[in-house]
Structure formats: C-alpha cells, structure tokens
Amino acid sequence: MNRILIYATAFLLTISGSLISTSYASTKTDDNEVPATKTNLQFNFTQWRIVKHSFLLHIPQNKKTLSQLIVDVPSTVAVSNDIDVLDENGQKININVSVNSRRIILDIPEPETISSKTKLIVELNKVKQPIHGQDSIYSLFAKLVGSDVEIPLGVARFHTF
C-alpha cells in the first residue's frame, strides 16, 4: 500500500511540474548602457496551449530615458494585443500597445514615469503556442527618448512542452 502511495505521489509531482515551466532569458550585462532582460516565465492556462509569456526587464541607471520597447514575435506563436507592463511593485504602467504582424511596439507616452534602476514586467497574455515544436524565441529591442535607433536588449526563450 505504501508503494502505491509513493508511486502515485511521484506521478502527481511529475505531472504538476510539467504545468508550469520556468525559462531563462539571455541578457546584456553592461549596467550603464541600456535596459536588459533578466528573467522570463511561462504559464499554461489550458490544454489548448493558450499561455502567458512574461519577462522582466531591468532599466539600468543612466541619463537616457526609455521611450519604446519593441518585441519581435517568433513565427511559432500568435499573440494578441492583451499585453500588460507592470513596475516591480505590480502596478500597471500606462503604455500604448501596437501589434503589427510579427512585431509588438510598446510605446511609453510618459517616459519620465519610468525611473532608472526600475524593473519592468512585460506580460504577453493569451499567446497561442503549439503543443510540440520549436522553442519560442522573442527578440527584444528598445528606443530611447530622442533617438530612432533600435537598441538590441537580448532574447527571451520559452520552451514548448
């Protein structure tokens, strides 16, 4: 009887471990230049592979202010315009969301509200992801106030399972 209980517990832990997957994002480490990706998480909501992809951006201390975040969406997923940007305290930040084909532009209308040394959480809600196949790799870029140059921040990778 104890053996059956142990096997059942091990099976349940294995199944529950596959429901929430943590991934890691590569990032630039120079704290004086531009914002950088720190971590990302993926949450499953249904068996039909509607997931939530979220990642954390660290805004380093410098004199430049962030005006836009740009996310290139991989061809392996479909995103909606249901996107939230939160500060490190979980408070929503006022943004304008534009989803054009494979590119998401998060325009920050009041850039001065985002101070340096801030961490931003970007949540892509209702992402359609296939059950099997390649990992979803998002390329992340930023624009600073007064500049039209897209600065690469790194990538965020989400595994399929």
MDTraj code that builds the backbone (N, CA, C; nanometers):
import mdtraj as md
import numpy as np

residues = "MET ASN ARG ILE LEU ILE TYR ALA THR ALA PHE LEU LEU THR ILE SER GLY SER LEU ILE SER THR SER TYR ALA SER THR LYS THR ASP ASP ASN GLU VAL PRO ALA THR LYS THR ASN LEU GLN PHE ASN PHE THR GLN TRP ARG ILE VAL LYS HIS SER PHE LEU LEU HIS ILE PRO GLN ASN LYS LYS THR LEU SER GLN LEU ILE VAL ASP VAL PRO SER THR VAL ALA VAL SER ASN ASP ILE ASP VAL LEU ASP GLU ASN GLY GLN LYS ILE ASN ILE ASN VAL SER VAL ASN SER ARG ARG ILE ILE LEU ASP ILE PRO GLU PRO GLU THR ILE SER SER LYS THR LYS LEU ILE VAL GLU LEU ASN LYS VAL LYS GLN PRO ILE HIS GLY GLN ASP SER ILE TYR SER LEU PHE ALA LYS LEU VAL GLY SER ASP VAL GLU ILE PRO LEU GLY VAL ALA ARG PHE HIS THR PHE".split()
xyz = np.array([
    [0.0821, -0.1190, 0.0000],
    [0.0000, 0.0000, 0.0000],
    [0.0868, 0.1259, 0.0000],
    [0.1948, 0.1231, 0.0810],
    [0.2846, 0.2380, 0.0848],
    [0.3526, 0.2608, -0.0499],
    [0.3858, 0.1521, -0.1190],
    [0.4481, 0.1639, -0.2504],
    [0.3555, 0.2320, -0.3489],
    [0.2303, 0.1956, -0.3479],
    [0.1325, 0.2574, -0.4382],
    [0.1199, 0.4056, -0.4076],
    [0.1172, 0.4408, -0.2820],
    [0.1073, 0.5812, -0.2414],
    [0.2305, 0.6602, -0.2859],
    [0.3475, 0.6004, -0.2724],
    [0.4709, 0.6670, -0.3155],
    [0.4708, 0.6868, -0.4666],
    [0.4320, 0.5836, -0.5429],
    [0.4287, 0.5948, -0.6887],
    [0.3250, 0.6983, -0.7329],
    [0.2109, 0.7014, -0.6681],
    [0.1067, 0.7985, -0.7032],
    [0.1541, 0.9407, -0.6757],
    [0.2214, 0.9607, -0.5634],
    [0.2741, 1.0934, -0.5295],
    [0.3797, 1.1366, -0.6297],
    [0.4703, 1.0458, -0.6661],
    [0.5742, 1.0780, -0.7640],
    [0.5123, 1.1135, -0.8984],
    [0.4098, 1.0412, -0.9387],
    [0.3421, 1.0682, -1.0650],
    [0.2755, 1.2058, -1.0623],
    [0.2071, 1.2378, -0.9540],
    [0.1410, 1.3685, -0.9428],
    [0.2413, 1.4838, -0.9431],
    [0.3548, 1.4660, -0.8767],
    [0.4572, 1.5703, -0.8772],
    [0.5158, 1.5899, -1.0164],
    [0.5339, 1.4808, -1.0899],
    [0.5856, 1.4903, -1.2254],
    [0.4876, 1.5653, -1.3149],
    [0.3603, 1.5328, -1.3050],
    [0.2574, 1.5993, -1.3856],
    [0.2478, 1.7465, -1.3488],
    [0.2457, 1.7794, -1.2206],
    [0.2331, 1.9199, -1.1797],
    [0.3564, 1.9996, -1.2191],
    [0.4719, 1.9376, -1.2206],
    [0.5933, 2.0063, -1.2624],
    [0.5916, 2.0424, -1.4094],
    [0.5168, 1.9685, -1.4898],
    [0.5104, 1.9995, -1.6321],
    [0.4091, 2.1091, -1.6629],
    [0.3267, 2.1485, -1.5682],
    [0.2265, 2.2515, -1.5936],
    [0.2843, 2.3921, -1.5911],
    [0.3837, 2.4174, -1.5101],
    [0.4458, 2.5494, -1.5032],
    [0.5936, 2.5322, -1.5330],
    [0.6396, 2.6048, -1.6336],
    [0.7792, 2.5928, -1.6757],
    [0.8473, 2.7271, -1.6604],
    [0.9652, 2.7267, -1.6029],
    [1.0435, 2.8490, -1.5911],
    [1.1539, 2.8437, -1.6940],
    [1.1702, 2.9522, -1.7676],
    [1.2760, 2.9631, -1.8665],
    [1.3658, 3.0778, -1.8267],
    [1.4772, 3.0889, -1.8950],
    [1.5689, 3.1964, -1.8665],
    [1.5971, 3.2738, -1.9940],
    [1.6183, 3.4014, -1.9815],
    [1.6449, 3.4871, -2.0960],
    [1.7911, 3.5287, -2.0956],
    [1.8494, 3.5343, -2.2149],
    [1.9855, 3.5861, -2.2211],
    [1.9792, 3.7374, -2.2163],
    [2.0844, 3.7988, -2.1700],
    [2.0804, 3.9425, -2.1469],
    [2.2171, 4.0046, -2.1616],
    [2.2174, 4.1339, -2.1891],
    [2.3419, 4.2093, -2.1840],
    [2.3663, 4.2466, -2.0389],
    [2.4914, 4.2547, -1.9991],
    [2.5201, 4.2764, -1.8578],
    [2.5779, 4.4132, -1.8267],
    [2.6000, 4.4996, -1.9256],
    [2.6559, 4.6316, -1.9000],
    [2.5493, 4.7198, -1.8382],
    [2.5623, 4.7514, -1.7094],
    [2.4602, 4.8238, -1.6352],
    [2.4554, 4.9726, -1.6674],
    [2.5420, 5.0213, -1.7538],
    [2.5448, 5.1641, -1.7820],
    [2.4888, 5.1993, -1.9188],
    [2.4468, 5.1036, -1.9958],
    [2.4094, 5.1319, -2.1327],
    [2.2581, 5.1368, -2.1558],
    [2.1922, 5.0229, -2.1611],
    [2.0513, 5.0172, -2.1986],
    [1.9785, 4.9171, -2.1111],
    [1.8460, 4.9176, -2.1171],
    [1.7701, 4.8172, -2.0422],
    [1.8075, 4.6762, -2.0871],
    [1.7880, 4.5795, -1.9990],
    [1.8257, 4.4424, -2.0309],
    [1.7231, 4.3448, -1.9748],
    [1.7082, 4.2313, -2.0417],
    [1.6176, 4.1269, -1.9989],
    [1.6814, 4.0497, -1.8849],
    [1.6059, 4.0197, -1.7809],
    [1.6602, 3.9449, -1.6681],
    [1.6021, 3.8041, -1.6591],
    [1.4713, 3.7899, -1.6542],
    [1.4102, 3.6573, -1.6441],
    [1.2819, 3.6553, -1.7237],
    [1.2332, 3.5369, -1.7493],
    [1.1032, 3.5243, -1.8132],
    [1.0348, 3.3984, -1.7625],
    [0.9026, 3.4021, -1.7620],
    [0.8221, 3.2904, -1.7139],
    [0.7150, 3.2572, -1.8150],
    [0.6676, 3.1348, -1.8127],
    [0.5601, 3.0910, -1.8992],
    [0.4572, 3.0191, -1.8145],
    [0.3305, 3.0556, -1.8319],
    [0.2227, 2.9940, -1.7559],
    [0.1231, 2.9307, -1.8523],
    [0.0899, 2.8049, -1.8306],
    [-0.0143, 2.7391, -1.9095],
    [-0.1496, 2.7702, -1.8501],
    [-0.2461, 2.8010, -1.9349],
    [-0.3806, 2.8252, -1.8863],
    [-0.4759, 2.7125, -1.9273],
    [-0.4590, 2.6534, -2.0432],
    [-0.5495, 2.5495, -2.0899],
    [-0.4715, 2.4416, -2.1625],
    [-0.5379, 2.3324, -2.1911],
    [-0.4736, 2.2255, -2.2640],
    [-0.4580, 2.2584, -2.4116],
    [-0.5189, 2.3653, -2.4584],
    [-0.5100, 2.4036, -2.5982],
    [-0.3943, 2.4976, -2.6255],
    [-0.3062, 2.5079, -2.5325],
    [-0.1834, 2.5838, -2.5463],
    [-0.2047, 2.7340, -2.5557],
    [-0.3004, 2.7850, -2.4818],
    [-0.3080, 2.9285, -2.4615],
    [-0.2226, 2.9542, -2.3386],
    [-0.1141, 3.0290, -2.3562],
    [-0.0194, 3.0509, -2.2482],
    [0.0013, 3.1996, -2.2251],
    [0.0665, 3.2284, -2.1160],
    [0.1051, 3.3657, -2.0829],
    [0.2567, 3.3694, -2.0789],
    [0.3164, 3.4519, -2.1634],
    [0.4613, 3.4693, -2.1626],
    [0.4907, 3.6016, -2.0934],
    [0.5786, 3.5981, -1.9955],
    [0.6170, 3.7234, -1.9297],
    [0.7666, 3.7243, -1.9077],
    [0.8225, 3.8438, -1.9132],
    [0.9653, 3.8587, -1.8897],
    [0.9914, 3.9874, -1.8133],
    [1.1041, 3.9896, -1.7464],
    [1.1430, 4.1007, -1.6604],
    [1.2559, 4.1786, -1.7270],
    [1.2384, 4.3107, -1.7378],
    [1.3408, 4.3989, -1.7932],
    [1.3975, 4.4846, -1.6819],
    [1.5284, 4.4969, -1.6796],
    [1.5950, 4.5814, -1.5804],
    [1.6388, 4.7097, -1.6501],
    [1.5948, 4.8254, -1.5996],
    [1.6329, 4.9546, -1.6547],
    [1.7536, 5.0038, -1.5754],
    [1.8722, 5.0082, -1.6373],
    [1.9920, 5.0485, -1.5627],
    [1.9935, 5.1978, -1.5324],
    [2.0800, 5.2355, -1.4433],
    [2.0914, 5.3759, -1.4047],
    [2.1765, 5.4490, -1.5089],
    [2.1153, 5.5417, -1.5781],
    [2.1855, 5.6289, -1.6723],
    [2.0991, 5.7512, -1.6992],
    [2.1438, 5.8370, -1.7872],
    [2.0725, 5.9613, -1.8115],
    [1.9679, 5.9480, -1.9213],
    [1.9648, 5.8366, -1.9917],
    [1.8724, 5.8179, -2.1026],
    [1.7429, 5.7552, -2.0527],
    [1.6316, 5.8003, -2.1112],
    [1.5004, 5.7514, -2.0697],
    [1.4424, 5.6622, -2.1783],
    [1.3805, 5.5550, -2.1383],
    [1.3200, 5.4582, -2.2290],
    [1.1902, 5.5145, -2.2863],
    [1.1749, 5.5115, -2.4203],
    [1.0517, 5.5606, -2.4816],
    [0.9702, 5.4487, -2.5467],
    [1.0367, 5.3411, -2.5911],
    [0.9669, 5.2303, -2.6552],
    [1.0347, 5.0983, -2.6243],
    [0.9531, 4.9950, -2.6129],
    [1.0018, 4.8571, -2.6102],
    [0.9487, 4.7915, -2.7365],
    [1.0321, 4.7172, -2.8043],
    [0.9934, 4.6510, -2.9279],
    [1.0206, 4.5024, -2.9109],
    [0.9208, 4.4213, -2.9428],
    [0.9317, 4.2766, -2.9284],
    [0.9036, 4.2140, -3.0639],
    [1.0027, 4.1450, -3.1204],
    [0.9820, 4.0688, -3.2435],
    [0.9303, 3.9309, -3.2045],
    [0.8122, 3.8971, -3.2544],
    [0.7427, 3.7740, -3.2183],
    [0.7865, 3.6613, -3.3118],
    [0.8182, 3.5439, -3.2569],
    [0.8572, 3.4313, -3.3429],
    [0.7380, 3.3795, -3.4233],
    [0.7668, 3.3141, -3.5334],
    [0.6607, 3.2614, -3.6190],
    [0.5893, 3.1424, -3.5565],
    [0.6420, 3.0900, -3.4471],
    [0.5825, 2.9720, -3.3835],
    [0.4647, 3.0048, -3.2927],
    [0.4360, 3.1328, -3.2696],
    [0.3265, 3.1710, -3.1807],
    [0.2402, 3.2787, -3.2456],
    [0.1220, 3.2975, -3.1888],
    [0.0328, 3.4083, -3.2260],
    [0.0007, 3.4844, -3.0986],
    [0.0237, 3.6145, -3.1005],
    [-0.0013, 3.6968, -2.9820],
    [-0.1233, 3.7851, -3.0046],
    [-0.1852, 3.8226, -2.8945],
    [-0.2968, 3.9166, -2.9003],
    [-0.2464, 4.0513, -2.8519],
    [-0.3331, 4.1499, -2.8551],
    [-0.2923, 4.2805, -2.8031],
    [-0.3240, 4.2929, -2.6543],
    [-0.3500, 4.1812, -2.5890],
    [-0.3714, 4.1772, -2.4445],
    [-0.2344, 4.1703, -2.3764],
    [-0.1750, 4.2875, -2.3577],
    [-0.0386, 4.2982, -2.3047],
    [-0.0384, 4.3952, -2.1877],
    [0.0271, 4.3564, -2.0798],
    [0.0403, 4.4428, -1.9629],
    [0.1877, 4.4693, -1.9361],
    [0.2167, 4.5920, -1.8924],
    [0.3502, 4.6271, -1.8454],
    [0.3338, 4.6756, -1.7020],
    [0.4074, 4.6119, -1.6116],
    [0.3972, 4.6417, -1.4687],
    [0.5322, 4.6864, -1.4163],
    [0.5282, 4.7688, -1.3115],
    [0.6546, 4.8026, -1.2459],
    [0.6886, 4.6915, -1.1468],
    [0.7995, 4.7053, -1.0771],
    [0.8434, 4.5982, -0.9870],
    [0.7495, 4.5778, -0.8690],
    [0.6590, 4.6734, -0.8431],
    [0.5603, 4.6592, -0.7357],
    [0.4283, 4.6015, -0.7851],
    [0.4210, 4.5679, -0.9141],
    [0.2997, 4.5101, -0.9702],
    [0.1977, 4.6132, -1.0158],
    [0.2341, 4.7410, -1.0175],
    [0.1435, 4.8465, -1.0628],
    [0.1519, 4.8592, -1.2148],
    [0.0351, 4.8695, -1.2814],
    [0.0333, 4.8841, -1.4261],
    [0.0938, 5.0180, -1.4669],
    [0.1676, 5.0146, -1.5759],
    [0.2275, 5.1346, -1.6327],
    [0.1487, 5.1699, -1.7577],
    [0.1205, 5.2980, -1.7752],
    [0.0452, 5.3462, -1.8894],
    [0.1285, 5.3294, -2.0164],
    [0.0808, 5.2459, -2.1097],
    [0.1506, 5.2222, -2.2356],
    [0.0497, 5.2194, -2.3490],
    [0.0989, 5.2412, -2.4695],
    [0.0198, 5.2223, -2.5910],
    [0.0733, 5.0990, -2.6604],
    [-0.0150, 5.0028, -2.6883],
    [0.0246, 4.8759, -2.7488],
    [-0.0119, 4.8760, -2.8962],
    [0.0833, 4.8379, -2.9788],
    [0.0604, 4.8232, -3.1215],
    [0.1151, 4.6876, -3.1638],
    [0.0280, 4.6021, -3.2200],
    [0.0708, 4.4710, -3.2674],
    [0.0588, 4.4719, -3.4191],
    [0.1728, 4.4666, -3.4871],
    [0.1776, 4.4658, -3.6331],
    [0.2440, 4.3376, -3.6791],
    [0.1658, 4.2436, -3.7282],
    [0.2159, 4.1173, -3.7787],
    [0.3043, 4.0484, -3.6753],
    [0.4335, 4.0499, -3.6912],
    [0.5272, 3.9814, -3.6018],
    [0.6030, 4.0779, -3.5127],
    [0.5524, 4.1976, -3.4929],
    [0.6218, 4.2978, -3.4117],
    [0.5238, 4.3655, -3.3169],
    [0.5642, 4.3712, -3.1895],
    [0.4870, 4.4412, -3.0869],
    [0.5645, 4.5675, -3.0498],
    [0.4969, 4.6807, -3.0544],
    [0.5595, 4.8062, -3.0132],
    [0.4859, 4.8557, -2.8895],
    [0.5599, 4.8685, -2.7810],
    [0.5062, 4.9193, -2.6552],
    [0.5587, 5.0616, -2.6390],
    [0.4732, 5.1580, -2.6703],
    [0.5102, 5.2988, -2.6655],
    [0.4774, 5.3535, -2.5270],
    [0.5746, 5.4163, -2.4648],
    [0.5567, 5.4698, -2.3304],
    [0.5298, 5.6199, -2.3440],
    [0.4028, 5.6618, -2.3294],
    [0.3689, 5.8027, -2.3521],
    [0.4281, 5.8983, -2.2487],
    [0.4563, 5.8498, -2.1303],
    [0.5164, 5.9323, -2.0250],
    [0.6463, 5.8663, -1.9786],
    [0.7535, 5.8775, -2.0597],
    [0.8789, 5.8078, -2.0276],
    [0.9386, 5.8473, -1.8934],
    [0.9110, 5.9686, -1.8492],
    [0.9683, 6.0132, -1.7218],
    [0.9123, 5.9358, -1.6031],
    [0.8020, 5.8630, -1.6219],
    [0.7454, 5.7848, -1.5122],
    [0.8267, 5.6587, -1.4834],
    [0.9113, 5.6194, -1.5777],
    [0.9957, 5.5016, -1.5578],
    [1.1339, 5.5495, -1.5177],
    [1.1654, 5.5314, -1.3927],
    [1.2946, 5.5774, -1.3431],
    [1.4019, 5.4719, -1.3684],
    [1.5268, 5.5159, -1.3599],
    [1.6356, 5.4206, -1.3750],
    [1.6391, 5.3291, -1.2523],
    [1.7037, 5.2172, -1.2675],
    [1.7084, 5.1118, -1.1653],
    [1.5702, 5.0514, -1.1399],
    [1.4801, 5.0610, -1.2367],
    [1.3469, 5.0041, -1.2269],
    [1.3459, 4.8699, -1.2982],
    [1.2609, 4.7818, -1.2527],
    [1.2393, 4.6555, -1.3205],
    [1.0983, 4.6585, -1.3766],
    [1.0851, 4.6286, -1.5045],
    [0.9557, 4.6236, -1.5707],
    [0.9201, 4.4791, -1.6014],
    [0.7954, 4.4438, -1.5779],
    [0.7452, 4.3109, -1.6098],
    [0.6534, 4.3261, -1.7300],
    [0.6866, 4.2593, -1.8388],
    [0.6049, 4.2620, -1.9599],
    [0.5323, 4.1284, -1.9669],
    [0.3996, 4.1350, -1.9705],
    [0.3170, 4.0141, -1.9747],
    [0.2424, 4.0079, -2.1074],
    [0.2716, 3.9054, -2.1849],
    [0.2002, 3.8799, -2.3095],
    [0.0926, 3.7766, -2.2779],
    [-0.0293, 3.8223, -2.2642],
    [-0.1404, 3.7353, -2.2265],
    [-0.2017, 3.6720, -2.3515],
    [-0.2591, 3.5566, -2.3358],
    [-0.3313, 3.4852, -2.4425],
    [-0.2452, 3.4602, -2.5661],
    [-0.1281, 3.4029, -2.5437],
    [-0.0396, 3.3644, -2.6530],
    [-0.0772, 3.2234, -2.6962],
    [-0.0988, 3.2035, -2.8262],
    [-0.1286, 3.0698, -2.8785],
    [0.0032, 3.0052, -2.9184],
    [0.0319, 2.8909, -2.8533],
    [0.1578, 2.8212, -2.8758],
    [0.1291, 2.6754, -2.9083],
    [0.2002, 2.6173, -3.0061],
    [0.1769, 2.4764, -3.0386],
    [0.2221, 2.3844, -2.9259],
    [0.1626, 2.2670, -2.9217],
    [0.1968, 2.1699, -2.8175],
    [0.3382, 2.1166, -2.8394],
    [0.3750, 2.0925, -2.9635],
    [0.5078, 2.0398, -2.9956],
    [0.5749, 2.1335, -3.0939],
    [0.7062, 2.1269, -3.0990],
    [0.7787, 2.2055, -3.1981],
    [0.8921, 2.2837, -3.1366],
    [0.9324, 2.3865, -3.2099],
    [1.0468, 2.4671, -3.1706],
    [1.0132, 2.5552, -3.0513],
    [1.1184, 2.5947, -2.9791],
    [1.1016, 2.6927, -2.8723],
    [1.0601, 2.8259, -2.9331],
    [0.9897, 2.9059, -2.8560],
    [0.9507, 3.0402, -2.8988],
    [1.0586, 3.1366, -2.8508],
    [1.1219, 3.2054, -2.9445],
    [1.2308, 3.2970, -2.9112],
    [1.1924, 3.4380, -2.9565],
    [1.1744, 3.5250, -2.8597],
    [1.1406, 3.6649, -2.8857],
    [1.2702, 3.7470, -2.8861],
    [1.2840, 3.8373, -2.9833],
    [1.3954, 3.9317, -2.9851],
    [1.3449, 4.0633, -2.9276],
    [1.4233, 4.1229, -2.8378],
    [1.3795, 4.2423, -2.7667],
    [1.4697, 4.3610, -2.8004],
    [1.4058, 4.4767, -2.8230],
    [1.4763, 4.5991, -2.8575],
    [1.4174, 4.7148, -2.7772],
    [1.4912, 4.8249, -2.7701],
    [1.4430, 4.9451, -2.7016],
    [1.4810, 5.0673, -2.7823],
    [1.4000, 5.1709, -2.7672],
    [1.4330, 5.3032, -2.8199],
    [1.4362, 5.3977, -2.7018],
    [1.5307, 5.4893, -2.7063],
    [1.5440, 5.5878, -2.6001],
    [1.4863, 5.7210, -2.6470],
    [1.4474, 5.8071, -2.5539],
    [1.3906, 5.9372, -2.5862],
    [1.4904, 6.0147, -2.6720],
    [1.4406, 6.0692, -2.7842],
    [1.5246, 6.1493, -2.8730],
    [1.6044, 6.0688, -2.9723],
    [1.5820, 5.9379, -2.9815],
    [1.6574, 5.8538, -3.0736],
    [1.5635, 5.7593, -3.1474],
    [1.5931, 5.7341, -3.2744],
    [1.5166, 5.6371, -3.3522],
    [1.5912, 5.5055, -3.3691],
    [1.7045, 5.4923, -3.3028],
    [1.7863, 5.3723, -3.3134],
    [1.7283, 5.2634, -3.2235],
    [1.7105, 5.1431, -3.2814],
    [1.6645, 5.0282, -3.2037],
    [1.7858, 4.9611, -3.1397],
    [1.7880, 4.9594, -3.0084],
    [1.8998, 4.9014, -2.9344],
    [1.8627, 4.7585, -2.8951],
    [1.9408, 4.6580, -2.9388],
    [1.9086, 4.5201, -2.9013],
    [1.9277, 4.4976, -2.7511],
    [1.8280, 4.4331, -2.6912],
    [1.8342, 4.4015, -2.5484],
    [1.8701, 4.2563, -2.5235],
    [1.8351, 4.1697, -2.6149],
    [1.8588, 4.0270, -2.5966],
    [1.7400, 3.9482, -2.6465],
    [1.7265, 3.8269, -2.5962],
    [1.6166, 3.7395, -2.6361],
    [1.5495, 3.6805, -2.5127],
    [1.4252, 3.6413, -2.5305],
    [1.3528, 3.5657, -2.4283],
    [1.3076, 3.4358, -2.4941],
    [1.3423, 3.3228, -2.4337],
    [1.3111, 3.1919, -2.4909],
    [1.2103, 3.1197, -2.4033],
    [1.1069, 3.0653, -2.4678],
    [1.0043, 2.9891, -2.3979],
    [0.9976, 2.8500, -2.4624],
    [1.0103, 2.7479, -2.3804],
    [1.0101, 2.6103, -2.4279],
    [0.8681, 2.5612, -2.4536],
    [0.8531, 2.4774, -2.5532],
    [0.7269, 2.4058, -2.5729],
    [0.7371, 2.2759, -2.4952],
    [0.6264, 2.2302, -2.4443],
    [0.6273, 2.1021, -2.3714],
    [0.4931, 2.0376, -2.3802],
])
top = md.Topology()
chain = top.add_chain()
for i, resn in enumerate(residues, 1):
    res = top.add_residue(resn, chain, resSeq=i)
    for name in ("N", "CA", "C"):
        top.add_atom(name, md.element.get_by_symbol(name[0]), res)
traj = md.Trajectory(xyz[None], top)
